[in-house]
Amino acid sequence: TLNDSKTISTEVTESVKVAETTMVKIDAARENYRPCGVRTAALFFVLNDLVSVDPMYQFSLDAYVQLFTMSIDKSSEKNPMCGSVEERIE
């Protein structure tokens, strides 16, 4: 049973190392999208506040999602080989 415990301990240690490496990669990927999130939030609140200028500018969530999806599609049409987030934001 001591050997079993050592084997399990080794496996758990290896799993923790893999999880830590994966966590670092996920954190790095998430940080790449932060500028996009900031711009998206600004766009959302600008569109949301347009209703105070004129009720004609009132957007529903569906309209906002359609606009957001269209902007993603246009950015990929602009450069289909574009791989990085920074390039897609431009």
PyMOL commands that set and color helices and strands:
alter all, ss='L'
color gray80, all
select helices_A, chain A and resi 2-53+55-57+61-78+85-89
alter helices_A, ss='H'
color red, helices_A
deselect
rebuild
show_as cartoon
